[in-house]
Amino acid sequence: MQFAFWAVLAAAVLPLLWAGVAKSGGGYNNHAPRQYLDKLTGWRQRAQWAQQNAWEALTPFAAAVIIATLQRVPPERIDAAALVFLLARVAHGFCYVADKAALRSLMWLLGFGTVVYLFLLAASWL
């Protein structure tokens, strides 16, 4: 199986990683998780936001990989874009937690740019 398909799975795991960071440190209440998460502050709150953003980024990325594959884009080009996406999204989460807003936005743009790139490849525009 090509790397890009594994990258989709890895991108699906990223939100769970950030959720774990948000819930770390004790006090998590599994009977009322949303209330607990709504009361977070600081880096834990930012980890929760990173989780939410990671979920939002997953769908267009997965769609782009699937569409590029269906359009017979060379696998090595899809794999390269998937690697860039994953690295950008991991960096995005770390920047979110560390409160590095400008760098976080740059990583978001890089990740989203790879999604656009995959769609453009699928459309044979590149």
Secondary structure, 3 states (H helix, E strand, C coil): CCHHHHHHHHHHHHHHHHHHHHHCCCCCCCCCHHHHHHCCCHHHHHHHHHHHHHHHHHHHHHHHHHHHHHCCCCHHHHHHHHHHHHHHHHHHHHHHHHCCHHHHHHHHHHHHHHHHHHHHHHCCCC
